[in-house]
């Protein structure tokens, strides 16, 4: 992935940390929860198509943003936290080239092929 995209994702990850700091949770919740969205990989136990759908639901920044604003709108800090964690996790993953998945293979993402130095 190009360096400019990595810098952009790093900036979004830092935004997630900032948004988390505005919530009323102890700091240690962030590192505890940051890998929870990877539960979306459980769909791969069934097949690549189901896996891609479940993975993408938990790693889509648009969904994360909607969850965040739903929490803000309803004054529910748990929902707001969920949105922050989903957004931050997605940015963190994309720093390492893990993009949204296509249904043919876990390694085939919208950012290119995982493990491909050109991807």
N, C-alpha and C positions, 0 to 999 in steps of 0.2 A: 504494500500500500504506500502511496506517496506520502512523503513527510508532511506536506501541508494538511492532508487529511488526518494524520496522526496528531498534529498540533491542534486541529479543530476539535478532535475527540477529547484530547487532554483538557482543552478549555471547557468543554461540556461536562467532563467529569468533575472539574473544579467547581463549576456552577452547581452540580449536584451536591457537592460537599458544602458549599455555601448555603444552598436551600435547606439542607439538613440542619445546619447550624442555627437556622431561624426557627426550628421546631423545638418543642420542649421535651427532648429525649436526651438521655445520657449519651456522651460521645461514643461509648463502646457499642451502642446499638448499630452504628453504621458498619463497622467491620464484621459484626456478627451476621448482619442481614445481607451484605453485599453479594453473596453467592447464591442466595435463595432463588433468584429468578432462573437459575440453571435447572430447577425442577422441570422446566419445560422440555428438557431433553428426554424425559421419561417416555414421551411418545415414540421415540426410536425403538423402544422395546417391542412395539407392534410392527412398524415398518417405516420406511423413509418418508412416505407421504404424510402419515399421521405425525411423525416426528418433526417434520418441517413446519407443520401447522402449529403444533403445541410450542415448539421452540420460538417461532416467530411471534406468537401472541405475547410471550414473556419478554421478548427482546425488541419490540417495535416501539420506537420513541414516540410515535403518535399516540399509541395506547397509553404509554407511560404519562404523557402530557395530559391526556384526558382524565386519567386516574388522579393525577395531581390536582387539576382544577376542580374535579368533583369533590375532592377532600377540602379544598379551599372554600368552594361554594356551600358545602354542607357543614362547614366548621368542624370537620372530623379529622383530627390530627393523625389517626391511624391510616386513613385512606390517603391523606397527603403524604405521609411517610412511605406508603407503598408506591406512590407515584415517583417520589424522589429516588427510592431504591431501584425501581425498574429503569428509570432514566439513567442513573449513575452506572448501574451494572452494564447497560447496553453500550454506553460510551467507553467504559473500561474494556469490555470485550472487543470493541472495534479498534481500540488502540493496538490490539494484537492480531487484527485481521479476521476476527470472527464476526461475520456479517449475518444478515438474514439468510435463511437457508432456502435452497431450491429443493424440490421433492425427490430428485434423483439420487442425491448423496449428501451426507452431512458436510462433506468437504467442499461442496459447490455452493458458494455464497454470492450475494450481490456485490461483494468486494473483490471477488476472484476466488481462486482455489486456495483453500487453507494448505499451507506448507509449500506453495509455489512462490519462489522468491520474486517472480514477476507479477504476481497477483495482487 
